[in-house]
Amino acid sequence: MLILLNLLNINPMMVSLNLILYTLLVCLFMNMLKGLFWYSYMLYLIIIGGVMILFMYFTSLVNNEKLFYLNKNIKMEFFLYIILFMFFFLIFDFYLNYEMKDFFMFLYKKEYYFILKSLYMNLFLDLNIFLMLYLFFTMTFIVFMCLSNLIPLRKLN
């Protein structure tokens, strides 16, 4: 979303912001249509935890540099996106009657039982192992970089 507006300026903060917004939308969608409240809550907590860990890695590498934004009205755009999504969900909820909601929830609960059961099975195993290895190697390399100099990468004044 926001990356499309700032194609010339992609930095870790913008990617993290997009990931958080996308996660919020997916969680809202799962809550409204599918009725999977606990699953969306767990997904949100896991993604936010991963973003916080990646933010910690990036702040240990970059020394208090100000991020340059080409667009000066980023707060206004973020606010407009939030209003747009709230309006979309309000209209979507208004036009979707309760019988359709019950029917969708019945279908999705049957299908998602099998998908949730096989989340860590053979189908998604490669992706899960790749993500785990990525986080592990990133953490290991940053620790080795800090240990090689015997000082933290970020200077404390």
C-alpha positions in Angstrom: 0.0 0.0 0.0 2.4 2.7 1.2 5.2 1.1 -0.7 3.4 1.8 -3.9 3.3 5.5 -3.1 7.0 5.6 -2.1 8.7 3.4 -4.7 11.8 5.5 -4.7 12.2 5.3 -0.9 11.9 1.8 0.4 13.4 1.4 3.9 12.9 -1.1 6.7 10.5 1.2 8.5 8.2 1.4 5.5 8.3 -2.4 5.0 7.5 -2.9 8.7 4.6 -0.5 8.5 3.2 -2.3 5.4 3.6 -5.6 7.2 1.7 -4.4 10.2 -1.1 -2.9 8.1 -1.4 -6.0 6.0 -1.6 -8.1 9.2 -4.3 -5.9 10.6 -6.3 -6.3 7.5 -5.9 -10.0 7.4 -6.9 -10.2 11.1 -10.0 -8.0 10.5 -11.0 -10.1 7.5 -10.6 -13.3 9.5 -12.7 -11.9 12.4 -15.5 -10.5 10.2 -16.0 -13.3 7.7 -14.7 -16.5 9.2 -15.2 -16.0 12.9 -11.7 -17.2 13.7 -11.0 -14.8 16.6 -8.3 -16.6 18.5 -6.4 -17.5 15.3 -6.4 -13.9 14.2 -5.2 -12.8 17.6 -2.4 -15.3 17.6 -1.4 -14.3 14.1 -1.3 -10.6 15.0 0.9 -11.3 18.1 3.3 -13.5 16.2 3.7 -11.0 13.3 4.1 -8.0 15.7 6.7 -10.0 17.7 8.7 -10.7 14.5 8.5 -7.1 13.4 9.8 -6.0 16.8 12.7 -8.4 16.6 13.6 -7.2 13.1 13.3 -3.6 14.2 15.7 -4.4 17.0 18.2 -5.9 14.5 18.0 -2.8 12.3 18.4 -0.4 15.1 21.5 -2.2 16.3 23.0 -1.8 12.8 22.0 1.7 11.9 23.3 4.5 14.1 20.6 7.1 14.8 20.1 8.1 11.2 17.1 10.1 10.2 15.0 8.3 7.6 14.5 10.4 4.4 10.9 10.4 3.1 10.1 11.8 -0.3 6.5 12.3 0.7 6.2 14.7 3.6 2.5 13.9 4.3 3.1 10.3 5.3 1.0 10.7 8.5 -1.9 12.1 6.5 -1.7 9.2 4.0 -1.6 6.7 6.8 -4.7 8.4 8.4 -6.5 8.3 5.0 -5.7 4.6 4.6 -7.2 3.8 8.0 -10.3 5.8 7.2 -10.6 4.1 3.9 -10.4 0.6 5.4 -12.8 1.4 8.1 -15.3 2.7 5.5 -14.7 -0.4 3.4 -15.4 -2.7 6.3 -18.5 -0.7 7.4 -20.0 -1.0 3.8 -19.0 -4.6 3.6 -20.6 -5.5 6.9 -23.8 -3.5 5.9 -24.3 -5.3 2.7 -23.5 -8.8 3.9 -26.6 -10.1 5.6 -26.6 -12.5 8.6 -27.6 -15.6 6.6 -24.6 -15.2 4.3 -22.4 -14.7 7.3 -23.6 -17.9 9.0 -23.2 -19.8 5.7 -19.6 -18.5 5.2 -18.7 -19.3 8.8 -20.0 -22.8 8.4 -18.1 -23.4 5.2 -14.8 -21.8 6.4 -14.9 -23.5 9.8 -15.0 -26.9 8.1 -12.2 -26.0 5.6 -10.0 -24.2 8.1 -10.1 -27.0 10.5 -8.0 -29.1 8.1 -5.8 -26.1 7.1 -5.0 -25.3 10.7 -4.4 -28.9 11.5 -1.8 -29.1 8.7 -0.1 -25.7 9.2 3.2 -27.3 10.1 2.8 -30.4 7.9 4.5 -31.1 4.5 2.7 -28.5 2.5 4.0 -25.5 4.4 7.1 -27.1 5.8 9.5 -25.5 3.3 8.2 -22.0 3.9 8.2 -22.4 7.7 11.8 -23.8 7.7 12.9 -20.9 5.5 11.4 -18.3 7.8 12.9 -19.9 10.9 16.4 -20.1 9.3 16.2 -16.5 8.1 15.5 -15.2 11.6 18.1 -17.5 13.1 20.9 -16.5 10.6 20.0 -12.8 10.9 20.3 -13.0 14.7 23.5 -15.0 14.5 25.2 -12.6 12.1 24.4 -9.6 14.1 25.7 -11.3 17.3 28.9 -12.2 15.5 29.3 -8.6 14.2 28.9 -7.3 17.7 31.4 -9.8 19.1 34.0 -9.3 16.5 34.5 -5.6 17.6 33.8 -6.3 21.3 31.6 -3.2 21.3 28.0 -2.7 20.4 27.3 -1.5 16.9 25.2 1.4 18.3 27.2 4.0 20.1 25.9 5.3 23.4 26.5 9.0 24.0 
